[in-house]
Amino acid sequence: MAIPTTRTKTKAEIRIDAEKCSGCGLCVSVCKDFGLRVENNKARVTDHSLFGCIGCGHCMAVCPTGAVTILGRTLSPDDLFELPEKAKAATYGQFHALMQRRRSIREFKDKPVEPDVIEKILETARTSPMGLPPSDVHVLVLGGKEKVRAFARDFCAYLETMKWLVSGWFLFLMRPFWGKANDELFRGFIKPLISIYTESMRKGVNLVNYDAPLAMYFYGSPYADPADPIVAATYAMMAGESLGLGTCMLGGVHPFIQSGKKAKEFRKKQGIRHASREGVFVIFGYPGVSYHKGIKRTFASVDRK
């Protein structure tokens, strides 16, 4: 049995080089599929795994002698790399300072984001954890404010055809089915948001993605863990911050382009491969404003047990 994704339908193969294996058992301890055991002081592949090897690569990465090889589910020994020295990693203080300095930036200089910077952002985002390997996260990259604006213009044209979604009769009809909270969300946020997007675009003002020099849309496949694109987008956002860019997450596009024939047509035109349970845009650019103070944030609650 193998857990399917859009990228693979088969399980990976685990190979153990008995001559290299020291029998330390580290590979067994990190395999949560129960696919390995130590027998006669050597690691062995079992017949009792839960799903078959999913290709996470932990056993291959933890092996101190290089005795474990994983092949399949897009993974191979060529994907291993040496970990950076611990001294080169950010300290808590450095990381916390980066987080504190981050603001949601929507005003950008008229300066493009260089191709090598874009690749660094994507390279960092690829390191994000996932619910099930290989990652089923997809990324649409809009490089240049002309492409970013073109997407926003098409999106607003699409929204013009969807205003029935927030019409009085539809909201009245749906309230018994989706409850008070959703009704308040649609009346108090979604309905005015559609009006703001479309009316501003008619005046030549882009409030969808702010004519940013770079935008990335992270979304998943039907097989993806819903959290995966959000986590990857967060990694990309922080990479952008570390490279001197201003960033902002935008959630106003994704929910509108998931269901229905027109949404499917819009996704096809934009090169978006799948409808996705979760997804988010991140915009990037060299900041056009500088902030002098931070703002403390709080959670709704933190319950300790």
C-alpha positions as a Markdown table, in Angstrom:
| # | Residue | x | y | z |
|---|---|---|---|---|
| 1 | Met | 0.0 | 0.0 | 0.0 |
| 2 | Ala | 1.2 | 3.5 | -0.8 |
| 3 | Ile | -0.2 | 6.9 | 0.1 |
| 4 | Pro | -0.9 | 8.7 | -3.2 |
| 5 | Thr | -0.1 | 12.3 | -4.2 |
| 6 | Thr | -0.2 | 14.0 | -7.5 |
| 7 | Arg | 3.5 | 13.3 | -7.9 |
| 8 | Thr | 3.6 | 9.6 | -7.1 |
| 9 | Lys | 1.3 | 6.7 | -6.5 |
| 10 | Thr | 3.9 | 4.2 | -5.3 |
| 11 | Lys | 5.9 | 3.6 | -2.2 |
| 12 | Ala | 9.7 | 4.2 | -2.0 |
| 13 | Glu | 12.3 | 1.5 | -1.7 |
| 14 | Ile | 14.6 | 1.2 | 1.3 |
| 15 | Arg | 18.0 | -0.4 | 0.7 |
| 16 | Ile | 20.4 | -1.3 | 3.5 |
| 17 | Asp | 24.1 | -1.8 | 2.8 |
| 18 | Ala | 24.9 | -4.5 | 5.4 |
| 19 | Glu | 28.6 | -3.9 | 5.2 |
| 20 | Lys | 28.3 | -0.3 | 6.1 |
| 21 | Cys | 25.6 | -0.8 | 8.7 |
| 22 | Ser | 26.8 | -0.5 | 12.3 |
| 23 | Gly | 23.5 | -1.7 | 13.9 |
| 24 | Cys | 23.2 | 1.6 | 15.9 |
| 25 | Gly | 19.4 | 1.6 | 15.4 |
| 26 | Leu | 19.1 | 5.3 | 14.7 |
| 27 | Cys | 17.2 | 4.6 | 11.4 |
| 28 | Val | 14.7 | 2.5 | 13.3 |
| 29 | Ser | 14.1 | 5.2 | 15.9 |
| 30 | Val | 13.2 | 7.8 | 13.3 |
| 31 | Cys | 11.1 | 5.7 | 11.1 |
| 32 | Lys | 7.5 | 6.2 | 12.2 |
| 33 | Asp | 6.1 | 3.8 | 9.6 |
| 34 | Phe | 7.7 | 0.9 | 11.5 |
| 35 | Gly | 9.5 | 0.0 | 8.2 |
| 36 | Leu | 12.8 | -0.9 | 9.8 |
| 37 | Arg | 14.1 | -3.1 | 12.6 |
| 38 | Val | 17.5 | -4.2 | 14.0 |
| 39 | Glu | 18.2 | -7.9 | 13.6 |
| 40 | Asn | 21.5 | -9.6 | 14.4 |
| 41 | Asn | 23.0 | -6.1 | 14.9 |
| 42 | Lys | 22.0 | -5.0 | 11.4 |
| 43 | Ala | 19.2 | -2.8 | 10.2 |
| 44 | Arg | 16.6 | -4.7 | 8.2 |
| 45 | Val | 13.4 | -3.7 | 6.2 |
| 46 | Thr | 10.3 | -5.2 | 7.8 |
| 47 | Asp | 7.1 | -6.5 | 6.3 |
| 48 | His | 4.9 | -4.7 | 8.8 |
| 49 | Ser | 5.1 | -1.1 | 7.8 |
| 50 | Leu | 1.9 | 0.9 | 8.0 |
| 51 | Phe | 1.8 | 2.4 | 4.6 |
| 52 | Gly | 5.1 | 1.5 | 2.9 |
| 53 | Cys | 8.0 | 4.0 | 2.8 |
| 54 | Ile | 6.6 | 7.5 | 2.2 |
| 55 | Gly | 10.1 | 8.8 | 1.2 |
| 56 | Cys | 10.6 | 11.2 | 4.1 |
| 57 | Gly | 14.3 | 10.4 | 4.0 |
| 58 | His | 14.8 | 10.6 | 7.8 |
| 59 | Cys | 16.5 | 7.2 | 8.0 |
| 60 | Met | 18.9 | 8.1 | 5.2 |
| 61 | Ala | 19.7 | 11.5 | 6.7 |
| 62 | Val | 20.3 | 10.2 | 10.2 |
| 63 | Cys | 22.5 | 7.2 | 9.3 |
| 64 | Pro | 26.1 | 8.0 | 10.4 |
| 65 | Thr | 27.7 | 5.5 | 8.0 |
| 66 | Gly | 25.7 | 6.0 | 4.8 |
| 67 | Ala | 24.3 | 2.5 | 4.9 |
| 68 | Val | 20.7 | 3.5 | 4.2 |
| 69 | Thr | 19.5 | 4.5 | 0.7 |
| 70 | Ile | 15.9 | 5.6 | -0.3 |
| 71 | Leu | 14.8 | 5.4 | -3.9 |
| 72 | Gly | 11.4 | 6.5 | -5.2 |
| 73 | Arg | 8.7 | 9.1 | -4.4 |
| 74 | Thr | 11.0 | 11.6 | -6.1 |
| 75 | Leu | 13.7 | 10.9 | -3.5 |
| 76 | Ser | 17.3 | 9.6 | -4.0 |
| 77 | Pro | 20.7 | 9.8 | -2.3 |
| 78 | Asp | 21.5 | 12.8 | -4.6 |
| 79 | Asp | 19.0 | 14.8 | -2.5 |
| 80 | Leu | 21.2 | 14.6 | 0.6 |
| 81 | Phe | 23.4 | 17.6 | 1.5 |
| 82 | Glu | 25.7 | 18.5 | 4.4 |
| 83 | Leu | 24.0 | 20.4 | 7.1 |
| 84 | Pro | 25.3 | 24.0 | 7.7 |
| 85 | Glu | 27.5 | 24.4 | 10.7 |
| 86 | Lys | 25.5 | 25.2 | 13.8 |
| 87 | Ala | 27.5 | 28.3 | 14.3 |
| 88 | Lys | 26.1 | 29.7 | 11.1 |
| 89 | Ala | 22.5 | 29.2 | 12.2 |
| 90 | Ala | 20.6 | 32.2 | 13.5 |
| 91 | Thr | 20.4 | 32.5 | 17.3 |
| 92 | Tyr | 17.1 | 33.0 | 19.0 |
| 93 | Gly | 17.9 | 36.6 | 19.4 |
| 94 | Gln | 18.7 | 37.1 | 15.7 |
| 95 | Phe | 15.6 | 35.2 | 14.6 |
| 96 | His | 13.3 | 37.0 | 17.0 |
| 97 | Ala | 14.7 | 40.4 | 15.9 |
| 98 | Leu | 13.9 | 39.5 | 12.3 |
| 99 | Met | 10.4 | 38.6 | 13.3 |
| 100 | Gln | 9.9 | 41.8 | 15.3 |
| 101 | Arg | 11.2 | 44.0 | 12.4 |
| 102 | Arg | 8.8 | 42.5 | 9.9 |
| 103 | Arg | 5.8 | 44.6 | 9.0 |
| 104 | Ser | 3.1 | 43.9 | 6.3 |
| 105 | Ile | 4.4 | 46.1 | 3.5 |
| 106 | Arg | 2.0 | 47.2 | 0.7 |
| 107 | Glu | 4.0 | 50.2 | -0.6 |
| 108 | Phe | 7.0 | 49.4 | -2.7 |
| 109 | Lys | 9.8 | 51.2 | -4.6 |
| 110 | Asp | 9.7 | 51.1 | -8.3 |
| 111 | Lys | 12.5 | 48.5 | -8.4 |
| 112 | Pro | 12.2 | 44.9 | -9.6 |
| 113 | Val | 13.2 | 41.9 | -7.4 |
| 114 | Glu | 16.3 | 40.4 | -9.0 |
| 115 | Pro | 16.0 | 36.8 | -10.4 |
| 116 | Asp | 18.7 | 35.5 | -8.0 |
| 117 | Val | 16.7 | 36.9 | -5.0 |
| 118 | Ile | 13.6 | 35.1 | -6.3 |
| 119 | Glu | 15.5 | 31.8 | -6.5 |
| 120 | Lys | 16.8 | 32.3 | -2.9 |
| 121 | Ile | 13.2 | 32.8 | -1.7 |
| 122 | Leu | 12.0 | 29.6 | -3.5 |
| 123 | Glu | 15.0 | 27.6 | -2.3 |
| 124 | Thr | 14.2 | 28.5 | 1.3 |
| 125 | Ala | 10.5 | 27.8 | 0.8 |
| 126 | Arg | 11.4 | 24.3 | -0.4 |
| 127 | Thr | 12.8 | 23.5 | 3.0 |
| 128 | Ser | 9.4 | 23.8 | 4.7 |
| 129 | Pro | 8.0 | 20.8 | 6.4 |
| 130 | Met | 5.0 | 19.0 | 4.8 |
| 131 | Gly | 2.3 | 16.6 | 6.0 |
| 132 | Leu | 3.2 | 14.0 | 3.4 |
| 133 | Pro | 6.3 | 13.8 | 1.1 |
| 134 | Pro | 6.8 | 14.5 | -1.6 |
| 135 | Ser | 5.4 | 18.0 | -1.3 |
| 136 | Asp | 2.2 | 18.7 | -3.2 |
| 137 | Val | 2.6 | 22.4 | -2.8 |
| 138 | His | 2.5 | 24.4 | -6.1 |
| 139 | Val | 3.8 | 28.0 | -6.5 |
| 140 | Leu | 2.7 | 30.5 | -9.1 |
| 141 | Val | 5.4 | 33.2 | -9.5 |
| 142 | Leu | 4.4 | 36.5 | -10.9 |
| 143 | Gly | 7.6 | 38.4 | -11.6 |
| 144 | Gly | 7.3 | 42.1 | -12.4 |
| 145 | Lys | 4.5 | 44.5 | -11.5 |
| 146 | Glu | 3.0 | 44.3 | -15.0 |
| 147 | Lys | 2.3 | 40.6 | -14.5 |
| 148 | Val | 1.1 | 41.2 | -10.9 |
| 149 | Arg | -1.3 | 43.9 | -12.1 |
| 150 | Ala | -2.5 | 41.8 | -15.0 |
| 151 | Phe | -3.5 | 39.0 | -12.6 |
| 152 | Ala | -5.3 | 41.5 | -10.4 |
| 153 | Arg | -7.1 | 43.0 | -13.4 |
| 154 | Asp | -8.3 | 39.5 | -14.5 |
| 155 | Phe | -9.3 | 38.7 | -10.9 |
| 156 | Cys | -11.5 | 41.8 | -10.7 |
| 157 | Ala | -13.1 | 41.0 | -14.0 |
| 158 | Tyr | -13.9 | 37.6 | -12.6 |
| 159 | Leu | -15.3 | 39.1 | -9.4 |
| 160 | Glu | -17.7 | 41.2 | -11.5 |
| 161 | Thr | -19.4 | 38.0 | -12.6 |
| 162 | Met | -19.6 | 36.7 | -9.0 |
| 163 | Lys | -21.4 | 39.5 | -7.2 |
| 164 | Trp | -24.5 | 37.3 | -6.8 |
| 165 | Leu | -22.5 | 35.5 | -4.1 |
| 166 | Val | -23.0 | 38.4 | -1.8 |
| 167 | Ser | -26.5 | 39.5 | -3.0 |
| 168 | Gly | -29.1 | 39.9 | -0.4 |
| 169 | Trp | -31.3 | 37.0 | -1.6 |
| 170 | Phe | -28.4 | 34.6 | -1.6 |
| 171 | Leu | -27.1 | 35.6 | 1.9 |
| 172 | Phe | -30.7 | 35.3 | 3.2 |
| 173 | Leu | -31.1 | 31.9 | 1.6 |
| 174 | Met | -27.7 | 30.5 | 2.9 |
| 175 | Arg | -27.8 | 31.8 | 6.5 |
| 176 | Pro | -29.7 | 28.7 | 7.9 |
| 177 | Phe | -27.1 | 26.5 | 6.3 |
| 178 | Trp | -23.8 | 28.1 | 7.1 |
| 179 | Gly | -24.7 | 29.8 | 10.4 |
| 180 | Lys | -24.4 | 33.2 | 12.0 |
| 181 | Ala | -20.6 | 33.5 | 11.9 |
| 182 | Asn | -20.4 | 32.9 | 8.1 |
| 183 | Asp | -23.3 | 35.2 | 7.5 |
| 184 | Glu | -21.6 | 38.0 | 9.5 |
| 185 | Leu | -18.3 | 37.3 | 7.6 |
| 186 | Phe | -20.0 | 37.6 | 4.2 |
| 187 | Arg | -22.0 | 40.7 | 5.0 |
| 188 | Gly | -19.3 | 42.5 | 7.0 |
| 189 | Phe | -16.2 | 41.5 | 5.1 |
| 190 | Ile | -16.6 | 39.6 | 1.8 |
| 191 | Lys | -19.3 | 41.8 | 0.3 |
| 192 | Pro | -17.5 | 45.1 | 0.9 |
| 193 | Leu | -14.2 | 43.5 | -0.1 |
| 194 | Ile | -15.5 | 42.5 | -3.5 |
| 195 | Ser | -16.8 | 46.1 | -4.0 |
| 196 | Ile | -13.5 | 47.6 | -2.9 |
| 197 | Tyr | -11.5 | 45.4 | -5.2 |
| 198 | Thr | -13.6 | 46.0 | -8.3 |
| 199 | Glu | -14.4 | 49.7 | -7.8 |
| 200 | Ser | -10.8 | 50.5 | -7.1 |
| 201 | Met | -9.6 | 48.6 | -10.2 |
| 202 | Arg | -12.1 | 50.6 | -12.3 |
| 203 | Lys | -10.3 | 53.7 | -11.1 |
| 204 | Gly | -6.9 | 52.3 | -11.9 |
| 205 | Val | -6.0 | 51.5 | -8.3 |
| 206 | Asn | -4.9 | 47.9 | -7.5 |
| 207 | Leu | -5.9 | 46.8 | -4.0 |
| 208 | Val | -5.7 | 43.1 | -4.9 |
| 209 | Asn | -1.9 | 42.8 | -4.8 |
| 210 | Tyr | -0.8 | 46.5 | -4.8 |
| 211 | Asp | 1.2 | 46.3 | -8.0 |
| 212 | Ala | 4.0 | 44.6 | -6.1 |
| 213 | Pro | 7.2 | 43.9 | -8.0 |
| 214 | Leu | 6.8 | 40.2 | -7.1 |
| 215 | Ala | 3.9 | 37.9 | -6.0 |
| 216 | Met | 3.9 | 34.2 | -5.2 |
| 217 | Tyr | 0.7 | 32.2 | -4.9 |
| 218 | Phe | 1.2 | 29.0 | -2.7 |
| 219 | Tyr | -1.5 | 26.4 | -3.0 |
| 220 | Gly | -1.9 | 22.6 | -2.7 |
| 221 | Ser | -3.3 | 19.7 | -4.6 |
| 222 | Pro | -6.4 | 17.8 | -3.5 |
| 223 | Tyr | -3.9 | 15.4 | -1.8 |
| 224 | Ala | -1.9 | 18.0 | 0.1 |
| 225 | Asp | -2.2 | 18.6 | 3.8 |
| 226 | Pro | -4.1 | 21.9 | 4.0 |
| 227 | Ala | -1.4 | 23.5 | 6.1 |
| 228 | Asp | 1.4 | 22.8 | 3.6 |
| 229 | Pro | 1.0 | 25.8 | 1.3 |
| 230 | Ile | 0.6 | 28.2 | 4.3 |
| 231 | Val | 3.8 | 26.9 | 5.9 |
| 232 | Ala | 5.7 | 27.1 | 2.7 |
| 233 | Ala | 4.5 | 30.7 | 2.1 |
| 234 | Thr | 5.6 | 31.6 | 5.6 |
| 235 | Tyr | 9.1 | 30.3 | 4.9 |
| 236 | Ala | 9.1 | 32.3 | 1.7 |
| 237 | Met | 8.0 | 35.4 | 3.5 |
| 238 | Met | 10.7 | 35.2 | 6.1 |
| 239 | Ala | 13.3 | 34.5 | 3.4 |
| 240 | Gly | 12.2 | 37.7 | 1.7 |
| 241 | Glu | 12.5 | 39.6 | 4.9 |
| 242 | Ser | 16.1 | 38.3 | 5.5 |
| 243 | Leu | 17.0 | 39.5 | 1.9 |
| 244 | Gly | 15.9 | 43.1 | 2.6 |
| 245 | Leu | 12.4 | 42.9 | 1.0 |
| 246 | Gly | 9.1 | 44.0 | 2.4 |
| 247 | Thr | 6.5 | 41.3 | 2.4 |
| 248 | Cys | 2.8 | 40.9 | 3.0 |
| 249 | Met | 0.5 | 37.8 | 3.0 |
| 250 | Leu | -2.8 | 38.3 | 1.2 |
| 251 | Gly | -5.7 | 35.9 | 1.7 |
| 252 | Gly | -8.3 | 37.8 | -0.3 |
| 253 | Val | -7.9 | 35.9 | -3.6 |
| 254 | His | -7.7 | 32.2 | -2.7 |
| 255 | Pro | -11.3 | 31.6 | -1.4 |
| 256 | Phe | -12.9 | 33.1 | -4.5 |
| 257 | Ile | -11.2 | 30.9 | -7.1 |
| 258 | Gln | -11.9 | 27.4 | -5.8 |
| 259 | Ser | -15.4 | 26.5 | -6.7 |
| 260 | Gly | -17.5 | 26.6 | -9.9 |
| 261 | Lys | -17.1 | 26.7 | -13.6 |
| 262 | Lys | -15.9 | 30.3 | -13.8 |
| 263 | Ala | -13.4 | 29.7 | -11.0 |
| 264 | Lys | -12.0 | 26.7 | -13.0 |
| 265 | Glu | -11.7 | 28.9 | -16.1 |
| 266 | Phe | -9.9 | 31.6 | -14.2 |
| 267 | Arg | -7.4 | 29.1 | -12.7 |
| 268 | Lys | -6.8 | 27.6 | -16.1 |
| 269 | Lys | -6.1 | 31.1 | -17.6 |
| 270 | Gln | -3.6 | 31.9 | -14.8 |
| 271 | Gly | -1.8 | 28.6 | -14.9 |
| 272 | Ile | -3.1 | 27.4 | -11.5 |
| 273 | Arg | -3.1 | 23.7 | -11.6 |
| 274 | His | -5.6 | 22.7 | -8.9 |
| 275 | Ala | -8.4 | 23.9 | -6.7 |
| 276 | Ser | -7.0 | 23.8 | -3.2 |
| 277 | Arg | -8.4 | 23.7 | 0.3 |
| 278 | Glu | -5.9 | 26.3 | 1.5 |
| 279 | Gly | -3.7 | 28.8 | -0.3 |
| 280 | Val | -2.2 | 32.3 | 0.1 |
| 281 | Phe | -0.5 | 35.0 | -1.8 |
| 282 | Val | 2.7 | 36.6 | -0.6 |
| 283 | Ile | 3.8 | 39.9 | -2.2 |
| 284 | Phe | 7.4 | 41.1 | -2.1 |
| 285 | Gly | 9.3 | 44.2 | -3.0 |
| 286 | Tyr | 11.8 | 46.7 | -1.8 |
| 287 | Pro | 9.9 | 48.7 | 0.9 |
| 288 | Gly | 8.7 | 52.2 | 0.0 |
| 289 | Val | 8.2 | 53.1 | 3.6 |
| 290 | Ser | 10.1 | 52.6 | 6.9 |
| 291 | Tyr | 8.6 | 51.8 | 10.2 |
| 292 | His | 10.1 | 53.2 | 13.4 |
| 293 | Lys | 8.1 | 51.2 | 16.0 |
| 294 | Gly | 6.8 | 47.7 | 16.3 |
| 295 | Ile | 3.3 | 46.7 | 17.5 |
| 296 | Lys | 2.8 | 44.1 | 20.1 |
| 297 | Arg | 0.5 | 41.2 | 19.1 |
| 298 | Thr | -1.5 | 38.8 | 21.2 |
| 299 | Phe | -3.2 | 35.4 | 20.7 |
| 300 | Ala | -6.9 | 35.1 | 21.5 |
| 301 | Ser | -5.9 | 32.6 | 24.2 |
| 302 | Val | -3.1 | 30.5 | 25.4 |
| 303 | Asp | -4.3 | 27.6 | 27.6 |
| 304 | Arg | -1.6 | 25.7 | 29.5 |
| 305 | Lys | -2.3 | 22.2 | 30.8 |
